[in-house]
Amino acid sequence: MPREKSSETTSPTRKRTPRKGASPPAAELVYPGFVDPQQRAALIARAAYFRAMNRGFDPGYELEDWLSAEAEVDAELMRGTAESARV
């Protein structure tokens, strides 16, 4: 006859320790200098505006201004030197 396990014979549940080199869960990740998407879009819009202003607001370069501003803002945020990331 098979033996039934009783609650007395089961071992207490243990917390598993993470393996070496395992990354922490996403909830525990901290991103220094994180800027929310709305702030990022505002920074890009401002940079694109100044790019357009510097070339005299000539039409036809809006996408180029936006993409250049986006690359510039993202590079600044990655470096952590953008003024708005510190605020």
Secondary structure, 3 states (H helix, E strand, C coil): CCCCCCCCCCCCCCCCCCCCCCCCCHHHCCCCCCCCHHHHHHHHHHHHHHHHHHCCCCCCCHHHHHHHHHHHHHHHHHHCCCHHHHC
